[in-house]
Amino acid sequence: MTNFKNVGTWWNDKDIDLVEIDGTVYALHGWNGEKFNNCWICTGEYNMVASEEEFEIEPIYSDDEDMDIIGYEVA
């Protein structure tokens, strides 16, 4: 299950990763140890426009010892 690709970082904060999940670009923000709880959709030129709606995004990990991220679930 690979439904994502890394596309860069947020223009105003290089510590916020941008990930395209199922064709939509999200900013991953607000990590609480389990999921990102303050994410938004990025649109516009260079993904610089943030949606007002916020999302929770939880990584899905592989079953092996490496715990590689193999996808994300958006809520």
Backbone torsions as a table, in degrees:
resi	resn	phi	psi	omega
1	MET	NA	101.1	174.2
2	THR	-124.3	105.3	-177.8
3	ASN	-117.5	22.0	-174.2
4	PHE	-146.1	163.2	167.9
5	LYS	-150.5	144.1	176.9
6	ASN	-74.7	134.1	-177.6
7	VAL	-123.1	5.1	177.0
8	GLY	133.6	-151.5	179.4
9	THR	-131.1	160.4	179.5
10	TRP	-63.5	137.4	-174.1
11	TRP	-60.8	-28.7	-174.4
12	ASN	-101.5	-4.1	-179.8
13	ASP	-158.2	102.9	-175.2
14	LYS	-68.5	-6.0	176.3
15	ASP	-87.0	-5.6	179.6
16	ILE	-102.4	111.9	-179.4
17	ASP	-76.7	145.4	172.5
18	LEU	-106.1	130.5	-179.0
19	VAL	-131.4	131.7	174.6
20	GLU	-89.0	118.0	-179.2
21	ILE	-118.2	118.1	-179.4
22	ASP	49.7	41.1	175.1
23	GLY	88.2	-2.7	179.5
24	THR	-116.0	135.7	-179.1
25	VAL	-91.8	127.4	179.1
26	TYR	-120.0	147.1	169.5
27	ALA	-93.8	125.3	-179.7
28	LEU	-90.9	112.8	-175.5
29	HIS	-144.1	150.3	174.8
30	GLY	84.9	41.1	-179.8
31	TRP	-62.9	127.4	-179.9
32	ASN	-114.3	15.6	-179.1
33	GLY	95.9	-13.2	-179.5
34	GLU	-128.8	-39.8	-178.2
35	LYS	-155.1	167.0	173.9
36	PHE	-90.0	120.1	-172.3
37	ASN	-110.4	11.7	179.6
38	ASN	-143.1	59.2	-176.1
39	CYS	-100.5	159.9	177.4
40	TRP	-144.3	160.8	176.2
41	ILE	-84.0	139.7	179.2
42	CYS	-110.3	128.2	-179.8
43	THR	-133.8	-175.8	176.2
44	GLY	79.3	-178.2	-179.9
45	GLU	-61.3	127.3	-179.7
46	TYR	60.0	23.2	178.6
47	ASN	56.0	41.7	-175.3
48	MET	-97.1	-3.2	-178.9
49	VAL	-103.4	125.3	-178.4
50	ALA	-97.2	138.1	175.4
51	SER	-71.9	154.8	175.0
52	GLU	-77.8	-29.6	179.0
53	GLU	-72.6	139.0	178.0
54	GLU	-108.6	154.7	-176.2
55	PHE	-133.2	156.6	168.8
56	GLU	-106.4	133.4	-178.2
57	ILE	-129.4	123.9	-178.1
58	GLU	-111.6	127.6	176.1
59	PRO	-67.8	147.1	172.7
60	ILE	-110.1	124.3	-174.3
61	TYR	-102.1	154.5	173.8
62	SER	-68.9	162.5	-178.7
63	ASP	-83.2	-8.1	-177.5
64	ASP	-82.2	177.7	-176.2
65	GLU	-67.0	-21.9	-177.1
66	ASP	-73.0	-21.3	-179.9
67	MET	54.8	43.8	177.5
68	ASP	-68.4	142.7	174.8
69	ILE	-76.3	124.9	-179.6
70	ILE	-113.3	-2.4	178.9
71	GLY	175.8	-179.0	179.0
72	TYR	-138.8	148.4	173.6
73	GLU	-114.0	124.5	-177.3
74	VAL	-100.9	130.6	177.0
75	ALA	-127.5	NA	NA
